[in-house]
Amino acid sequence: MPSSPPRRGKAGPAPSTTPGGEAAVTLHQVAQAAGVSASTVSRILNGTAKVHADKMQAVQAAIVALGFRPNPVARGLAGGRTLSIGVVTQTISSPFYGEALHGIEDELERAGYIPIFVSGHWHEAGERKALEALLSRRVDGIIVLAGRLPDAELQAHAQQVPMVVVGRELGGPRLFSLNFDNLTGALLATRHLIECGHRRIAFIAGDPAHQDALDRQAGYRRALEEAGIAYDPALVMPADFTESSGLLAVNRLLDSRLAFTAIFAANDQTAIGAALGLYRRNVRVPDDVSLVGFDDLAPAKFSVPPLTTVRQSVYEMGSQSAVAMLQMLRGEAPQVVLPAPQLVPRESTRRLQR
């Protein structure tokens, strides 16, 4: 006779495992390794803890060492949050925005938050649609990188969810703005060319719909005025911050037959496009024309010749916007400041040979 099936006892909950089948590291194990209570670890992960930096570092080190992966669903239910931050960018494929998004992602990951990236593509309607999509997903906060939405509209959205806006001077309840000193950066770039002996300095402008483009053109004009050099509007070429616009601007400049010995481009991408245009017209950089960009993106140091530029840490701009958001979610006033602009001389500029 076959034996009776074994009696089933009351089963406890199955231990949590990783996708590979290993037992998952628990919050209590992290707490033990860090020498703090489990509640402290939980509050740090939820962004609600106010603890000394050494405890914060100990918990973060334990998380890395043990390979702890927080359960976002459980944490969100416990804290009333989704543990996600919406990010409205403009063009994800752009080298500029790519660096900023990398900084945001790294900083949020350390705090256990997930970024949700949506592009606005420099269209007001697209940015509005992106914001509405993020709000419908109940993100805990929104970071907006530049863009064209009116200030009043962003301030209104900030009444629903904490917001950090990068690239504008904007204030209001539950809203923090983070901006770079573009005017001073443009002063440094233009002064460098003047100090190299150049007086006929062309400027390839950025998109006039962007305040940073206007500030960089204002810095260019101020540096000329300080040096007693007359501003010549014919030497200012319109562009839109892209490589192709830099190429077209240089062609227009050379076709005008105006005399110039140096170019300040409103960003590195434009400068790289301008360098290609000069190369195709057999104009040597820097022997015939000195060239300066702005941003110090990764391609600048690898262009031929390496590009003199103004450094703004785009990665840090992204990471600091995330830091500001996390501070707001903890109920703190954001305490972040971007580094001052810095000229980075490379081989694309030289002293004018008389």
Sequence and secondary structure as in RCSB ss.txt:
>XXXX:A:sequence
MPSSPPRRGKAGPAPSTTPGGEAAVTLHQVAQAAGVSASTVSRILNGTAKVHADKMQAVQAAIVALGFRPNPVAR
GLAGGRTLSIGVVTQTISSPFYGEALHGIEDELERAGYIPIFVSGHWHEAGERKALEALLSRRVDGIIVLAGRLP
DAELQAHAQQVPMVVVGRELGGPRLFSLNFDNLTGALLATRHLIECGHRRIAFIAGDPAHQDALDRQAGYRRALE
EAGIAYDPALVMPADFTESSGLLAVNRLLDSRLAFTAIFAANDQTAIGAALGLYRRNVRVPDDVSLVGFDDLAPA
KFSVPPLTTVRQSVYEMGSQSAVAMLQMLRGEAPQVVLPAPQLVPRESTRRLQR
>XXXX:A:secstr
                B TTS B   HHHHHHHHTS HHHHHHHHHT     HHHHHHHHHHHHHHT    HHHH
HHHHT   EEEEEES TTSHHHHHHHHHHHHHHHHTT EEEEEE TT HHHHHHHHHHHHHTT SEEEEES  S 
HHHHHHHTTTS EEEESS   BTTEEEE   HHHHHHHHHHHHHHTT  SEEEE   TTSHHHHHHHHHHHHHHH
HTT    GGGEE   SSHHHHHHHHHHHHHTT   SEEEESSHHHHHHHHHHHHHTT  TTTT EEE SB  GGG
GGSSS  BEEE  HHHHHHHHHHHHHHHHTT          EEE  TT      
